[in-house]
Amino acid sequence: MIILQETGIAQEFKVIPRELAADSMTLTSETTGEAVTYVITPTIDRYYLVINEIVALKENNFYTIELKNATDIVYKDKIFCTNQTVSDFSVNNNEFTTYSSDNDYITYE
């Protein structure tokens, strides 16, 4: 899974595709089903395709990504959009509630 942010600037991410060439990238929102296709010119870094694009994403949404070289699908994955830093990411960001218990239990003989 690729993690990106909701931003108006270009974001760089690397993928290991089936072949080291791609000319289009389609992002499909799993919430709305809306698909947006971008024309891309990725660079190659050893076994990786490096994509550096400005993409329209909404925070806390999942997307499917599909890279194509002409008509051949060379890569598929999921993207999650969050504005939290990856090292501090928490599903319960600012929503965590604690549960306390006195650990009393009853035993039957």
C-alpha positions in Angstrom: 0.0 0.0 0.0 1.2 3.5 -0.9 0.5 6.3 1.6 0.2 9.8 0.2 -1.0 13.2 1.5 -3.7 15.5 0.5 -1.7 18.3 -1.0 -1.4 20.5 -4.1 2.2 19.7 -4.7 3.9 16.9 -6.6 4.4 13.7 -4.5 7.0 11.1 -5.3 6.6 7.4 -4.8 8.3 4.3 -6.1 6.8 1.1 -7.4 8.2 -2.2 -8.7 6.2 -2.9 -11.9 6.0 -5.9 -14.2 8.0 -3.9 -16.8 10.0 -0.7 -16.4 7.8 1.4 -18.6 4.4 3.2 -18.0 2.6 6.1 -19.7 -0.6 6.4 -17.8 -1.8 6.2 -14.2 -5.5 5.7 -13.2 -6.6 6.5 -9.6 -10.1 5.2 -8.7 -11.7 6.4 -5.4 -13.1 3.5 -3.4 -15.6 5.8 -1.9 -17.2 7.5 -4.9 -16.0 5.2 -7.7 -14.7 8.2 -9.7 -11.6 7.4 -11.8 -9.0 10.0 -12.9 -6.4 9.2 -15.5 -3.0 11.0 -15.6 -0.4 10.9 -18.4 2.9 10.2 -16.7 6.6 10.1 -17.6 8.2 8.1 -14.7 11.9 7.8 -14.2 13.8 4.6 -13.6 15.8 3.9 -10.4 17.2 0.4 -10.6 14.2 -1.8 -10.3 11.7 1.0 -9.5 9.6 3.3 -11.5 9.6 6.7 -9.8 6.4 8.6 -10.2 6.4 12.3 -9.3 2.9 13.7 -9.9 0.4 16.2 -8.5 -2.7 14.0 -7.8 -6.1 15.1 -6.4 -6.7 13.0 -3.2 -9.0 13.4 -0.2 -7.8 12.7 3.3 -8.9 9.4 4.9 -9.9 7.8 1.6 -8.6 4.7 -0.2 -7.8 4.6 -3.9 -6.8 1.9 -6.3 -3.9 2.8 -8.6 -3.3 1.2 -12.0 -0.3 1.9 -14.1 -0.4 1.1 -17.8 2.1 1.0 -20.6 -0.1 1.5 -23.7 -2.8 -1.1 -23.0 -0.8 -3.4 -20.8 -1.3 -3.2 -17.0 2.1 -3.1 -15.4 1.2 -2.3 -11.8 -1.8 -2.4 -9.4 -2.0 -1.3 -5.8 -3.9 0.7 -3.2 -3.3 4.2 -2.0 -4.3 5.6 1.4 -4.5 9.4 1.8 -3.6 10.8 5.2 -2.2 14.1 6.4 -0.6 12.5 9.4 3.1 11.6 9.1 3.7 8.0 8.4 5.8 7.4 11.5 3.1 8.9 13.8 0.1 7.4 11.9 -2.7 6.1 14.1 -6.2 4.9 13.1 -7.5 6.4 16.3 -6.0 9.8 15.8 -7.6 12.1 18.5 -10.4 9.6 19.0 -9.0 7.1 21.4 -10.9 6.4 24.6 -9.5 4.4 27.4 -11.3 1.6 29.2 -10.5 0.9 32.8 -11.2 -2.2 34.8 -10.6 -3.3 38.3 -9.9 -6.9 37.0 -12.4 -8.4 39.4 -13.6 -11.8 38.4 -15.7 -14.5 40.0 -14.7 -18.1 40.3 -17.1 -20.9 40.9 -16.2 -24.0 42.9 
